[in-house]
């Protein structure tokens, strides 16, 4: 083997030839040094195959150049493209014309069948030329022996026959001209360039396909596998090396493409079993310039589609963050009843069953629901909350179930995702479930039973995976008896029941709650509670029933903090800012048989149940107006500061 070029060109060509052909190659190869690296191998048949395989282990080979039987042998034993040096009619005529006049008998020997036009030419002009052909080394030897016995003097043939003829005493002339060798070298370089470009394109395509989570396989017109990505390797259960070139129907009959190649019909999103799994399969024929060249199959995992569906639902049309902010540890209090509630909530969080939280307003029902969500396996999924009492019937229905475009006059373009779909794979918290209209209770019951939701105006329901936590301050059993709540829905909700105690039943938690809420309000307002006021508030409210529960306690703390910061120069007292606590305390003293004197006694005489309620309402109304004024009349900002909804603020201001 001789190395003609020592550079590092883009293309690498190996030329295989012996004797005369090798001499031509050594003469012509330097002309192509700038285009490719060309290596010359002077071996034949098996030895040439062994050497070329050794060279491939050391580096890439793009194409081979050879001639005659040696070239055909390489084609049969190697998977590298082989360009053959083919003699043209001009080469043969030139060889015949160059014969000396003394040569009386000649022969032309070719590999394979001789050209018919050459046979016709010799017969037409009566030339003394024998035509012979060979297909193997043994054929070549028999051919040379026959020609010698016929008295042939000169043999025009490929290199193998030329050597045999010379060994037998005849004149051997190489059949290939410089033009034929140059044509073969140029063809090999062009083929290598095209093959390298095709290889780069295929490598790029394979890189793209490797990034796809869907399985993709492409076949040729005979259904032989041409391209397969790693995801499809997993579906077929074999590496790509064992798949390429194999018939897809033999590898996985259920993924066959024969029918697609036969009918040219595309199939999209067909759900079918593949082995022991289900898959969504699409089949498409490949037509190039109107000619069928193959087909492609895409295999999708339904689990991946479900994950995508979940992601799309959770990132619905509205850019709203549905996330739980609180955990069970945020339930402040170490009383026995609160410890029991946290323990029960932790246990209920491990179940997917519907849960019902019962408690008075302001006891922290949504906080408990968020804590259960955070303690469940759905913690990384959406937590969506809605107050069923805050919406009119028609609006509540569209909020819960969504609607399609054109479902009703004024509906949004493109429709709207309902809260059930927004909470897909997560938790939906239905606050004040006892105030839900009977008409919607029927729809809610169907969603809980069938696990699917039908948007307003839609025909096909969408499956949903939602854990529902409901809450109410009402006696649902009494509502059922009065016909204002569906009995079947009550039993569907009444599976896991948690009771949140009112603040008056957990007074030992008041100090911890007041300290926690004071820190929370201070952080929100950027203010500080006057020293000792939290303790004064607790003393003033030690006999108070706290009908507004934790929300009322937080509101009173905020009142003290706002007014205390606004009028620091005045001698304000806790008692002066929270008169409802003192009024309640005095009324309790009278009802318990206590004796009051002076102004207190006169005041107490006027404090019947109605006057006490009125005092509370007047104090609350004044405080609401004060906060609203501080917020510049912005009801949304005032409601946020008070920790209540805008609807509740509006209702309290009107009362």
N, C-alpha and C positions, 0 to 999 in steps of 0.2 A: 504494500500500500504506500502510495506517495501522496503527501499533502501539498496541494498546489497553492492554497491561500492560507496564510497564518493570521489574517485579520479576524475580527469578530463580526461578520456581516449578519444582516437580519435573516437571511435564508441559508439553508444548508442542504446541498445536493451531493449525492454519492453516485459516481459513474463507474460502472462495472464493465471491464473489457480486458481481453487478453491479446497479446501479440499485435497484429495490425491495428485493431480497434483501439488498443491502449496507446499505440504511437500517435494515432489521430487525436485522441483525447488529450494527450500531453501537449500536443501542438496547439490545440484550439482552446483549451480551458483557460489559459491566461487572458484571453480576450474578454472573459466574463467575470474577472476578478472583482470588479467594482460592483457587480450586481448580486453576487452570491459567493459563498464559500463552497468550493467544489472539491471533493475528495475522490481520488481514483483508487479503485480496488481491483487488483489483477488476480482475482480468484474466480472460480467457476462453481456452479451448482451448490452442493452442500457446504463446501468450504466458504463460498461467498456468503451463504445464509448465516453461518456461524459468526463470521467476521462482522457482518452488518448488525446482527443482534447484539454483539459485544459493543459496537459503536453506539447503538441506541441506549444502552445502559449508561453510557458516559455523557450523552447529550442528545438533543432532539435532532431527528432527521426529517426533512420535509418531503423529499422525493428521490427516486432512483432513476438512473439512465442506464440502459443496457440494450442488447440486441440478440436476435436469433433465439436459439433454444435456451441459452442462459437467461435471457430476459424473461421468457415465459416460465421458466422454472422459479425464478424469483417471485413472479406474480402469484404463483400457486402456493408458495411457502412463506410469504411475508405479507403483513397487512399494511405495507407502505406503498403508495402509488408508484408505479413503474412506467416510465416513458420509453418506448422502444425506438431504436434507430431503424427507420424503414427505408430501404433502397427505392428510389423512384425509377421510372422508365428511362429517364435520361442517364442515370447512373449505369444502368445495364447496357444501354447503347454505347456509352462512352467506353465501358470495359471491353465490349466486343470490337469497337473501332480501333482500340489501341493494340489489338493483337497483331503480331508480325505476320507477313505474307507466308512465311514458312509453316505457320500453324495451320494444319489442315483440318483438325477436329477440335471442337470446343464444347464445353458444357456449362450450363447455368444451373446452379443449385440454390434453392431457396428453402427457408424454414416454413413449413406449411405448404399449402397448395400454391403453385406458381401462378402469376397473374395471367388471366385468360388472354388479355390483349398481347402479351409477349408471345404466347403460343401462336396466336393468329399472325403476328408479325413475322415470326420465323418461318411458318408454313408458306406465307404469301411470297416471300422473297427467296425461298429455298435455301436458307442458310444452313451450313453444316454444324448445327448446334443442337446438343441434347439438353432437354429440360428434365430436371429431377428435383425431388423434394424430400425432406426428412423431418422427423418429429422427435427423435431422441438420438443419443450418442451411438447406439447400436445401429439405428437407421443410417446415420451419417457414415459409419464404417462400411456398411453393405453397399451404400450408394457409391462411395469412392472405389471400392473393389470392382463394382460393375463397370464404372467409367474407365477404369484402367484396362479391363478386359476388352472394352470396346475400342481401345487405342486412342482415347481422348488425350490430347496433349496439354490443354489449358482448361482450368476450372475457375469460373467466376462464382464466388460463394462467400458466405459468412465466415468468420474467423475460424471456427471449429473445423469446418470442411476444408478450408484453405490449408490448415496445419496438416490434416490427414492426407490431402492431395500431395503436398510437398514431401511428406514422409514416404509416399508411394512413388515418387519420381516424376510427378506431374508438376506443371507450373500452376501455382495457386495465386489468384488475384482477389484481393478483398473487394467484396461487392459494394461496400459503403464508401461514399465520397465525402469530402469535407462539407459539402452543402447539406448532406443528410445528417451528419453529426451535429452541425451547427443548428439545424432545425430542431433536432431532438433536445439539445441543451437549452435553446431558447424556449421551447415548449415546456421543459421541466421547470425552468425558472418562473415562467408565467403561472404554471400550475401550483408551484410552491407559494407564489405570492397570493394567489386566490385562496389556496388552502389555509395560509396563515391568517388572511383576513377573515375567512369563514370561521376559523378556530377562535379568533378574538371575539367575533360576533357571538359565537356559541357560548364562549366563556362568560361574556357579559350577560347573555340571556340566562345562563345557569346561575350566575351570581344573583340576578334579580329573582329568579324562581326560588332560589334557596332562602330568600327572605320571606317568602309567602308562607303563611300558616296553613293555607289550603294545599292539598295534594294535587299535583299537576303531572300528567303524563301525555306525551305526544307520540303518535305512531305514524308510520308511512302508509302508503296505499295498500300494503299487504298486512297491515296491523302489527308490524314489527316495531318494538319500542325504540324510539330515537332519543327522546329526552325524558328525564324523570327527576323530580326534585326530592329533597330529603323527606318532606312531609308525605309524599306518595310512597317513598321507600318504606315508611312505617306502615302505611295501609297495606302494601303488598308483602311486607314481612321479609324483604330481601334487600341486599345492597345493590346499588346501581350497576356494579360490574356484572352481576348475575341477571340483570333485567334487560340491558341493552341488546338489541337484536332478537330478543325472544318475542313470540306472539303473545299479545296481551290476553287473549282468550284462554290460552294455556296456563298463564300465570294466575289469573283471577277471573273465572268465567262471569261472575256477577258484574264485573267492570268492563265487559267486552265492548269493542267499538265496531264490530263487524256490521251490525245493523245500521250504524251511522254511515259507514263507508259505502254501504249498499244503497241506502235510501237518500243520503245527503240531507236528511232532516236533522235539525238541531233540537236537543232536549235541554230544558233549563229547570234546575231546582227540583229534581225528582228525588223523593225520599224513598230510600230502599236499604235493605240490609246488606252489609258487606262483612262477611264472616259472622262474628257474634256481635257486631256493632251496627248502629244505624248511621247512615250518611246521607247528605244532600249532594246529589250528583248532577253535573251538567256535561252534555256531550255536544261537540261542534265539529262539523267537517271543515277541512282546510282546503280552500280552492285558490290556486295561483293562476292568474290569467285564464280563468274559466276551467282549469284542469284540476281534477282531484289529486292532491298530493299526500293526503293523510287526514288525521283527525286528532282532536285534543279532548282530554277528559279532565274535569276539575272535581275534586272530592272534598267536601267541607264537613267538618265535625259539627254536629248539631249543638254540642256544648259551647263551642266557640261562638256560634250564632246567638245562642242564648245570652252569653256574656256581652256580646255587642248590643243585643236588644236591651239588656239591663242598663248598659252604659248610656244608650240613647234615651231611654226613658228617664233615667236619673238626671240627664243633662237636657231636660225638656225645653220647650219654647221659652220658658222664663228663666232668666239668670238668677235663680233663687237658691241660696245655700240651705239645703235641708240637712242639718246636722244637729245632733244632740250635744248640748253644752255641759250638762250636769251628769254626775255619777251618783250612785247610792251613797257614797261617802259625803255628798253635799247635803244630805238630810241631817240637819243639825239636831242634836239631842241625844242624851244618854239615858232617858227614862226607859223603864221596862217596856212600855208600850211601843216606843220608837225602835228599840232594839228588836222587838218582835216583828215590826213592820219591815225593817231592813232584811231580816232573815227570810221572811216570807217572800219578799220581792226578789231576793237572790235566787230562791228556789224557782219562782215563777218565770224568771228570766231564761231559764234553761229549757223551757217548753215553748212550742210554737202555738199553743192554744190561745184563744182569745182571753184577755184579762179584763176585769172590771174593777176600777178604783172608785170607792165610795167615800165621800168626805165633804164637809161643808166648804163653802167658797173661801178661798184664801188659805187653805191648809197645805197647798203644795202638790196638787194632784199631777200637774204636768211635770214638775221636777221629779216626782217618783216614776212617772212613765219614762222620762229620759234616762233615769238611772237604770231602769229595767232593760231598756234598749242597749245601753252601754255595757251591761253585764251579760248580754246575750251574744250568740254567734253572729248576729246581724250588725254588730257595732260599727263595722266599716261601711255599712249601707245607709241609705237615707232614713232620716227620722222626720216625718211630716206631721204637723199638728194643725187642727182646725177646731174652732169653737162653733158647734152646731147651732148655738143660740144667737150667733152674731150675724147670720145671713137670712134674708128672705128665702121662702121655699124654692122658687125657681133658680135663684142664684146659687143656693147651696147645692142643688142637684148638678149644675154645670161645674161647680168647683170640685165636687167629689168624683164625678164620672167623666167629665170632659165632654167635648162635642166635636163633630166634624164640620168642615167648612160648609156654610149654608144651612146649618141645622135650624137656625132661627134668625129673625131680623136683628141685625146688629152683631152677629157672631163674627169673631175675628177671622181674617183670611188665613187659610191653612188649618183652621180648627184650633183646638186647645187640648193639651194633655190634662186629664183629671188628676186629683191628688192620689187616687188609688194607683194609677200608673206611675206617677212620680215617686211613689213609695215602693215600687216594685223591688222585691228582695229585701226590703227594709221593714220599717214599722210605721203604721199610721195611727196617730193618737186622735180619737174622737172625743173632744171635751164637751161636756153638757149634752150627752147622748139622750138624756131624758127629755130634752126640748126639741128633738128631731121630729118633723112632721110624720104622720102615719104613712103618707104616700111614699116618702123616701125610706121609711123603715122596711118596706117590702123590697125595694131595690137593694138595700144594704144586706138584707137577709140572703138574697140570691147570690150576691158577691161572696159572702162568707161561706155559703154552701157549695157553689160551683167553682170558686176560685177563678172567676173570669168577670170582666167588666165590659159593658156595652156603652159606648159613648152615645150622647144624644145625637140622633140622626144617622147613626151607623147601622150596618146590617150584621157584620161579623163581630162577635165578641173577641176581646183580647185576653189571653190568660195572664193572671197576675199571681205573684207569690208575695203576700203581704201578711205580716203579723199585726193584728188589730188590738189596740189597748183603748178601751172606752173609760170614760169617767163621768160621774154625775154627783150632784148634791141632793138629788131627789130620791124618793122611795119608789123604785121601779115596780116593786110588787104591788104597791097601792095604785100606781098608774095603770098597771095591767088590769086590776080589778075594776078601775073606772073606765076601762076601754080606751085609754089614751096612749097605751104602749102595747105593741104586739107581744102576745105571750110567747110565740115561737122564737122571736128575736130575743126576748128576755132570757129564755133558756139557752140560746146560742151564745149569749154574752156571759151568762152566769156560770162560768166554768171555773176560772181562777179569780177569786174575789179577795180584794185587799181593802181594809178599812183604815183610812187615815183619821186619827183622832183630832178633835178640835183643840185649840190651844188651852182652853180652860181645863182640859183633862190631862194636861202635861205641864202644869205650872212649874215643875222643877227644871224644865228646859228653858224657861224664860230668860235667865241670865245669859246663857250661852247664845241663845237666839238673838237677844238684844245686842250683845257685843258683836256678833257676826254681821248683823244687819247694819249696825252703826259703821263698821269698817266698809261695808259694801256701798252704802249711801255716800260716805265721805269720799270714797274713791271716784264715784260717779259725779259728784258735785264739785269735787276739788275743794272741799271745806272740812272743817273740824267741828265736832260736837263740843260745846262748852263743858269744861271739866265738871264731873259729878252729875251731869244731867241724865245720863243713862240710868244711874242708880236711883235718882229722884223719880224718873219715869216708872221704874219698876216698883218703887214704894207706893207711888200714887195709884198704880194699877194692880196692886196685889189682890184686891177684891173685885177686880173688873172681870167680866165674863168674856171679853175679847170676841164679840160676835163676828168681826171681820177677820179674826185669826191672824195668821202671820202677815198677811197683806196689810191689815190694819196696823199692826205693830210697826211694820216698815214705814208706812205712811206717816205715823206719828213721829217716828225718829227723824224722818226727812223734814217734817214741819218744824221740829225743834232746831234742827241744824240750819235750815234756811232762815228762819226768823231770828235765831240767835246770832247768825253771821251778819244779817241785814241791819240789826239794831244793837250793836255791841255797847253803845254808850248808855242805853237804857237799862234800868234794873228789871230785867225780865225774869220771871220764874217759870219753872216747869208747870206748876199748878195753874198759872195764868194762861198758858198756851194749850193745855189739854183739859179744858173744863169738863169734858164728857167723862173723864175718869173720876173726877171728884164728885160729879153729880151722881154717878152710879154708886160710888162709895157711900154717899149720904143716904141715898134711897135704900141701900142695903141695910144701913144702920137702923133706919126707921122700921123697915119690914122685920128686922130681927128684934124689935122691942127696945131699941136704944133710945135715950133721951137726948134731945137737942135743946139748946137754949139760945135766947137772943135772936139775932138775925138768922142764924143757922136754922133755928126752929121754925121761924117764919118762912124761910126758904123751903124747908123740907115739906111744910104743909102744902106748898104749891107744887111739889114734885110727885105727882102721881105717875102712873105708867105712861100716860100719854105725854105729860109734860117732860118726862125724862127722854122719851123718844124724840120729842121735838127739839130738846136741847142738843141732842147728838146730831140731829139732822142739820140744825142751824150751824153748829160748829163745823161740821163736815162741809156744808155748802160754802161757808165763808172761806175755809181753807182751800177748797177747789178754785174759787174765784181768785184767791190770792196767787196760787200757783199759775193759773191761766194768765193773770196779769204779768207775772214775772217772765212768762214765755212769750210775751208780746201778742197774746191772743191766739197763738198757734196751738190748736187743740191736739194735733198729733204729737207735738213736743211735750205738751203738758201731760197727755196720757202716758207717754213714755216715762216721764219723770215720776208720775204717780204709780206706775206699775200696773195700770189698768188699760183696757182697750178704749178706743175712741168712742165706741158705741156705749160702753158703760159710763164714760165721762159725760157724754151727751145726755144720757138718761138721768144721771144724778143731778146735772145742772138744771134740767127741766122740772125735777120733782120739788 
